[in-house]
Amino acid sequence: MEPEEFLAGHPLALTVFFRVRSALERLGPVDIRTTKSQVAFRRARGFAYLWLPGQYLANPSADVVLSIALGRHDPSPRFKEVAHPSPKHWLHHLEINDIDEVDDEVMGWLLEAAERSG
């Protein structure tokens, strides 16, 4: 499945995908994998994920979530939740309700995550 197919019917999510992909491609090769549940951006390993909370929640508070894997906890109040699945990984969940929320700060987190992933 292609990302456009997975995100069909979610114009904001599709716009977020294109903005993130465009920014990350400037770094060099980025592998994009789409499953039934998410679009994953990868280098040696996954570092960012776009997913649709409406697949799991009856009344989601956002159309799309961008999850970013960092090697540290970032205390920004912008994150809805930060999970700590293993000692060296923190997964930061950012609810997106407007394309302007994918700003320079978010791009900085994405670049940090991409560089860390190899």
Residue pairs with C-beta under 8 A, 6 or more apart in sequence:
1 34
1 35
1 36
2 34
3 17
3 21
3 32
3 34
3 39
3 50
4 14
4 17
5 34
6 34
6 36
6 38
6 39
7 13
7 14
7 17
7 39
7 50
7 52
7 64
8 14
10 52
10 63
10 64
12 63
12 64
12 96
12 97
12 98
12 99
13 50
13 52
13 63
13 64
15 99
16 50
16 64
16 66
16 96
16 99
16 102
17 39
17 50
19 99
19 102
20 41
20 48
20 50
20 66
20 102
20 110
21 30
21 32
21 41
23 107
23 110
23 111
24 30
24 41
24 48
24 110
24 111
24 114
27 111
27 114
27 115
29 43
30 41
30 42
30 43
30 114
31 41
31 42
31 43
32 39
32 40
32 41
32 42
33 39
33 40
33 42
33 46
34 40
37 51
37 55
38 49
38 50
38 51
39 49
39 50
39 51
40 46
40 48
40 49
41 47
41 48
41 49
41 114
42 117
43 114
43 117
43 118
44 117
44 118
45 117
45 118
46 69
46 117
47 68
47 69
47 110
47 113
47 114
47 116
47 117
48 66
48 67
48 68
48 69
48 110
48 113
48 114
49 66
49 67
50 64
50 65
50 66
50 67
51 64
51 65
51 67
52 60
52 63
52 64
52 65
53 60
53 61
53 62
53 63
53 64
53 65
53 95
54 60
54 63
61 80
61 95
62 80
62 95
62 96
62 97
63 96
63 97
64 95
64 96
65 80
65 93
65 94
65 95
65 96
66 93
66 94
66 96
66 102
66 106
67 91
67 92
67 93
67 94
68 91
68 92
68 94
68 106
68 109
68 110
68 113
69 89
69 90
69 91
69 92
69 113
69 116
69 117
70 89
70 90
70 92
70 109
70 112
70 113
70 116
71 88
71 89
71 90
71 116
72 90
73 82
73 84
73 90
74 82
74 90
74 92
74 109
76 92
76 105
78 94
78 101
78 105
79 92
79 93
79 94
80 93
80 94
80 95
81 93
82 90
82 91
82 92
82 93
83 90
83 91
83 93
84 90
84 91
85 91
92 109
94 101
94 106
96 102
